């Protein structure tokens, strides 16, 4: 197993929660929920676990008409996501390399 592989982050819902706001400053809770395809309560549970681990910060704000909840990657979460993504890329590269080798080389 790659030493940078993060089993905590690899849970699909958690990985999605940190991946979606990674390119931006923060992600809207509703956007993340819809993108992940989960319920409010299930997403809230994963966001709470990520917040407890120091990976995300939850901020609440007021939109023009409604209260909004935003999920922002903490520096710890951003670096953990980058390490985990690199580990996944290495795993995929190894799989591709072995698939490209002739069958006789794989024995």
Order of alpha helices (4+ residues) and beta strands (2+ residues): alpha-alpha-beta-alpha-alpha-beta-beta-alpha
